[in-house]
Amino acid sequence: MAAYETSDAAPFGAISIFRSVQIVSDTLNRLSAWNDARVTRSALGKLTDRELDDIGLCRGDVELIGR
């Protein structure tokens, strides 16, 4: 029975490229999460106190929810 070794080293620069792509991906994910929170805070900020009370929130909760 023959065995074949498959544990070759990664090509030169592959790890650096992977980390660069990962940094860009993480940055885009954080930017997207920040924008979602901003839109949520904006939408909740436009509601009246009565409408916020209907969904179980008060004006002070708006900032906490967006985080």
DSSP file (Angstrom, degrees, kcal/mol; ACC not computed):
  #  RESIDUE AA STRUCTURE BP1 BP2  ACC     N-H-->O    O-->H-N    N-H-->O    O-->H-N    TCO  KAPPA ALPHA  PHI   PSI    X-CA   Y-CA   Z-CA
    1    1 A M              0   0    0      0, 0.0     2,-0.3     0, 0.0     0, 0.0   0.000 360.0 360.0 360.0 131.3    0.0    0.0    0.0
    2    2 A A        -     0   0    0      2,-0.0     2,-0.4     0, 0.0     0, 0.0  -0.711 360.0-151.9 -96.8 144.3    1.4    3.4   -1.0
    3    3 A A        -     0   0    0     -2,-0.3     2,-0.5     2,-0.0     0, 0.0  -0.920   3.7-154.0-114.8 142.2    1.1    6.5    1.1
    4    4 A Y        -     0   0    0     -2,-0.4     2,-0.5     2,-0.0    -2,-0.0  -0.967  13.0-136.6-119.9 124.9    1.1   10.0   -0.4
    5    5 A E        +     0   0    0     -2,-0.5     3,-0.1     1,-0.1    -2,-0.0  -0.676  25.2 173.3 -81.9 123.6    2.2   12.9    1.7
    6    6 A T        +     0   0    0     -2,-0.5     2,-1.0     1,-0.1    -1,-0.1   0.205  45.7 104.4-115.3  15.0   -0.1   15.9    1.3
    7    7 A S        +     0   0    0      0, 0.0     2,-0.1     0, 0.0    -1,-0.1  -0.439  45.9 160.5 -99.1  62.3    1.3   18.3    3.9
    8    8 A D        -     0   0    0     -2,-1.0     2,-0.1     1,-0.1    -2,-0.0  -0.443  45.2-100.9 -75.9 154.5    3.0   20.7    1.6
    9    9 A A        -     0   0    0     -2,-0.1    -1,-0.1     1,-0.1     3,-0.1  -0.387  44.0 -95.7 -70.8 153.8    3.9   24.2    2.8
   10   10 A A        -     0   0    0      1,-0.1     3,-0.1    -2,-0.1    -1,-0.1  -0.390  50.4 -93.3 -67.1 148.0    1.7   27.1    1.8
   11   11 A P    >   -     0   0    0      0, 0.0     3,-2.2     0, 0.0     4,-0.4  -0.220  56.3 -78.6 -60.9 155.0    2.9   29.0   -1.2
   12   12 A F  T 3  S+     0   0    0      1,-0.3    -3,-0.0     2,-0.1     0, 0.0  -0.332 117.2   9.2 -58.8 125.8    5.0   32.1   -0.6
   13   13 A G  T 3> S+     0   0    0     -3,-0.1     4,-2.4    -2,-0.1    -1,-0.3   0.346  91.3 116.1  88.7  -5.9    2.8   35.0    0.4
   14   14 A A  H <> S+     0   0    0     -3,-2.2     4,-2.5     1,-0.2     5,-0.2   0.895  77.3  48.6 -64.6 -39.5   -0.4   33.0    0.8
   15   15 A I  H  > S+     0   0    0     -4,-0.4     4,-2.5     2,-0.2    -1,-0.2   0.907 111.6  49.7 -67.5 -41.1   -0.6   33.7    4.5
   16   16 A S  H  > S+     0   0    0      2,-0.2     4,-2.2     1,-0.2    -2,-0.2   0.910 112.4  47.4 -63.3 -42.5    0.0   37.4    4.0
   17   17 A I  H  X S+     0   0    0     -4,-2.4     4,-2.5     2,-0.2     5,-0.2   0.923 111.4  51.2 -65.0 -43.4   -2.7   37.6    1.4
   18   18 A F  H  X S+     0   0    0     -4,-2.5     4,-2.4     1,-0.2    -2,-0.2   0.921 111.4  47.2 -59.6 -45.1   -5.1   35.6    3.5
   19   19 A R  H  X S+     0   0    0     -4,-2.5     4,-2.3     2,-0.2    -1,-0.2   0.877 111.1  51.7 -66.0 -37.0   -4.6   38.0    6.5
   20   20 A S  H  X S+     0   0    0     -4,-2.2     4,-2.2     2,-0.2    -2,-0.2   0.926 111.7  46.2 -64.4 -44.3   -5.0   41.0    4.2
   21   21 A V  H  X S+     0   0    0     -4,-2.5     4,-2.5     1,-0.2    -2,-0.2   0.892 111.8  52.4 -64.7 -39.1   -8.3   39.7    2.9
   22   22 A Q  H  X S+     0   0    0     -4,-2.4     4,-2.7    -5,-0.2    -2,-0.2   0.891 108.4  50.2 -64.5 -39.9   -9.4   38.9    6.4
   23   23 A I  H  X S+     0   0    0     -4,-2.3     4,-2.3     2,-0.2    -2,-0.2   0.919 112.3  46.9 -64.2 -44.3   -8.6   42.4    7.6
   24   24 A V  H  X S+     0   0    0     -4,-2.2     4,-2.4     2,-0.2    -2,-0.2   0.916 113.3  49.3 -63.7 -42.7  -10.6   43.9    4.7
   25   25 A S  H  X S+     0   0    0     -4,-2.5     4,-2.3     2,-0.2    -2,-0.2   0.920 111.6  48.1 -63.1 -45.0  -13.5   41.5    5.4
   26   26 A D  H  X S+     0   0    0     -4,-2.7     4,-2.4     2,-0.2    -1,-0.2   0.896 111.2  51.5 -61.8 -40.6  -13.5   42.3    9.2
   27   27 A T  H  X S+     0   0    0     -4,-2.3     4,-2.3     1,-0.2    -2,-0.2   0.916 110.5  47.7 -63.6 -43.6  -13.4   46.0    8.4
   28   28 A L  H  X S+     0   0    0     -4,-2.4     4,-2.3     2,-0.2    -1,-0.2   0.881 111.3  51.2 -65.6 -37.8  -16.4   45.7    6.0
   29   29 A N  H  X S+     0   0    0     -4,-2.3     4,-2.3     2,-0.2    -2,-0.2   0.907 111.5  47.1 -65.1 -41.7  -18.3   43.7    8.6
   30   30 A R  H  X S+     0   0    0     -4,-2.4     4,-2.5     2,-0.2    -2,-0.2   0.897 111.8  50.6 -66.9 -39.4  -17.7   46.3   11.3
   31   31 A L  H  X S+     0   0    0     -4,-2.3     4,-2.3     2,-0.2    -2,-0.2   0.906 110.9  49.2 -63.6 -41.6  -18.7   49.1    8.9
   32   32 A S  H  X S+     0   0    0     -4,-2.3     4,-2.4     2,-0.2    -2,-0.2   0.909 111.5  48.6 -64.2 -43.2  -21.9   47.2    8.0
   33   33 A A  H  X S+     0   0    0     -4,-2.3     4,-2.2     2,-0.2    -2,-0.2   0.895 111.2  50.7 -64.7 -40.1  -22.8   46.6   11.7
   34   34 A W  H  X S+     0   0    0     -4,-2.5     4,-2.3     2,-0.2    -2,-0.2   0.920 111.1  48.3 -62.8 -43.4  -22.1   50.3   12.5
   35   35 A N  H  X S+     0   0    0     -4,-2.3     4,-2.5     2,-0.2    -2,-0.2   0.900 109.7  52.0 -65.7 -40.3  -24.4   51.4    9.7
   36   36 A D  H  X S+     0   0    0     -4,-2.4     4,-2.3     1,-0.2    -1,-0.2   0.918 111.3  47.3 -60.4 -43.5  -27.2   49.0   10.8
   37   37 A A  H  X S+     0   0    0     -4,-2.2     4,-2.7     2,-0.2    -2,-0.2   0.890 111.2  51.9 -64.9 -39.2  -27.0   50.5   14.3
   38   38 A R  H  X S+     0   0    0     -4,-2.3     4,-2.2     2,-0.2    -2,-0.2   0.914 110.9  46.8 -63.4 -43.8  -27.0   54.0   12.9
   39   39 A V  H  X S+     0   0    0     -4,-2.5     4,-2.5     2,-0.2    -2,-0.2   0.898 112.5  50.5 -65.7 -40.8  -30.1   53.3   10.8
   40   40 A T  H  X S+     0   0    0     -4,-2.3     4,-2.7     2,-0.2     5,-0.3   0.933 111.2  47.7 -63.0 -46.7  -31.8   51.7   13.8
   41   41 A R  H  X S+     0   0    0     -4,-2.7     4,-2.3     1,-0.2    -1,-0.2   0.899 112.5  50.4 -60.9 -40.2  -31.1   54.6   16.1
   42   42 A S  H  X S+     0   0    0     -4,-2.2     4,-1.0    -5,-0.2    -2,-0.2   0.928 112.1  46.1 -63.9 -45.3  -32.3   57.0   13.5
   43   43 A A  H  < S+     0   0    0     -4,-2.5     4,-0.5     1,-0.2     3,-0.5   0.915 115.8  45.2 -65.4 -43.3  -35.6   55.1   13.0
   44   44 A L  H >< S+     0   0    0     -4,-2.7     3,-1.0     1,-0.2    -1,-0.2   0.846 107.9  58.9 -69.6 -32.2  -36.2   54.8   16.7
   45   45 A G  H 3< S+     0   0    0     -4,-2.3    -1,-0.2    -5,-0.3    -2,-0.2   0.760 100.7  56.6 -67.6 -23.8  -35.3   58.4   17.2
   46   46 A K  T 3< S+     0   0    0     -4,-1.0    -1,-0.2    -3,-0.5    -2,-0.2   0.622  88.8  96.7 -82.2 -13.4  -38.1   59.5   14.9
   47   47 A L  S <  S-     0   0    0     -3,-1.0     2,-0.1    -4,-0.5    -3,-0.0  -0.427  77.9-116.7 -75.7 151.5  -40.8   57.6   16.9
   48   48 A T     >  -     0   0    0     -2,-0.1     4,-2.4     1,-0.1     5,-0.2  -0.364  28.5-106.1 -78.4 166.3  -42.9   59.5   19.4
   49   49 A D  H  > S+     0   0    0      1,-0.2     4,-2.2     2,-0.2     5,-0.1   0.859 122.6  54.0 -61.2 -34.5  -42.7   58.7   23.1
   50   50 A R  H  > S+     0   0    0      2,-0.2     4,-1.8     1,-0.2    -1,-0.2   0.914 108.8  47.2 -65.5 -43.7  -46.1   57.0   22.8
   51   51 A E  H  > S+     0   0    0      2,-0.2     4,-1.1     1,-0.2    -2,-0.2   0.889 112.0  50.4 -67.1 -38.7  -44.9   54.8   19.9
   52   52 A L  H  <>S+     0   0    0     -4,-2.4     5,-3.0     1,-0.2     3,-0.5   0.904 108.9  52.2 -63.8 -40.1  -41.8   53.9   21.9
   53   53 A D  H ><5S+     0   0    0     -4,-2.2     3,-1.2     1,-0.2    -2,-0.2   0.859 102.7  59.9 -64.0 -34.8  -43.9   53.0   24.9
   54   54 A D  H 3<5S+     0   0    0     -4,-1.8    -1,-0.2     1,-0.3    -2,-0.2   0.830 109.2  42.4 -62.5 -32.3  -46.0   50.7   22.7
   55   55 A I  T 3<5S-     0   0    0     -4,-1.1    -1,-0.3    -3,-0.5    -2,-0.2   0.312 124.2-102.8 -98.8   9.3  -43.0   48.6   21.8
   56   56 A G  T < 5S+     0   0    0     -3,-1.2     2,-0.3     1,-0.3    -3,-0.2   0.766  81.9 115.6  83.7  26.4  -41.7   48.7   25.4
   57   57 A L      < -     0   0    0     -5,-3.0    -1,-0.3    -6,-0.1     2,-0.3  -0.838  47.9-150.3-123.2 161.0  -39.0   51.2   25.1
   58   58 A C    >>  -     0   0    0     -2,-0.3     3,-1.5    -3,-0.1     4,-0.6  -0.807  39.8 -97.3-121.3 170.6  -38.3   54.7   26.5
   59   59 A R  T >4 S+     0   0    0     -2,-0.3     3,-0.8     1,-0.3     4,-0.5   0.827 122.2  57.1 -58.1 -34.2  -36.3   57.5   24.9
   60   60 A G  T 3> S+     0   0    0      1,-0.2     4,-0.7     2,-0.2     3,-0.3   0.709  98.1  62.0 -71.4 -19.9  -33.2   56.5   26.9
   61   61 A D  H <> S+     0   0    0     -3,-1.5     4,-2.4     1,-0.2    -1,-0.2   0.703  84.2  78.3 -77.0 -19.8  -33.2   53.0   25.5
   62   62 A V  H <X S+     0   0    0     -3,-0.8     4,-1.5    -4,-0.6    -1,-0.2   0.910  94.9  45.5 -59.1 -45.5  -32.7   54.2   21.9
   63   63 A E  H  4 S+     0   0    0     -4,-0.5     4,-0.5    -3,-0.3    -1,-0.2   0.879 113.2  50.7 -66.7 -37.6  -29.0   54.8   22.3
   64   64 A L  H >< S+     0   0    0     -4,-0.7     3,-0.8     1,-0.2    -1,-0.2   0.870 106.9  53.5 -69.2 -36.0  -28.4   51.5   24.1
   65   65 A I  H 3< S+     0   0    0     -4,-2.4    -1,-0.2     1,-0.2    -2,-0.2   0.875 103.0  57.8 -67.6 -36.7  -30.3   49.4   21.4
   66   66 A G  T 3<        0   0    0     -4,-1.5    -1,-0.2     1,-0.3    -2,-0.2   0.647 360.0 360.0 -70.1 -13.6  -28.1   50.9   18.6
   67   67 A R    <         0   0    0     -3,-0.8    -1,-0.3    -4,-0.5    -2,-0.2   0.466 360.0 360.0 -85.1 360.0  -25.0   49.6   20.2
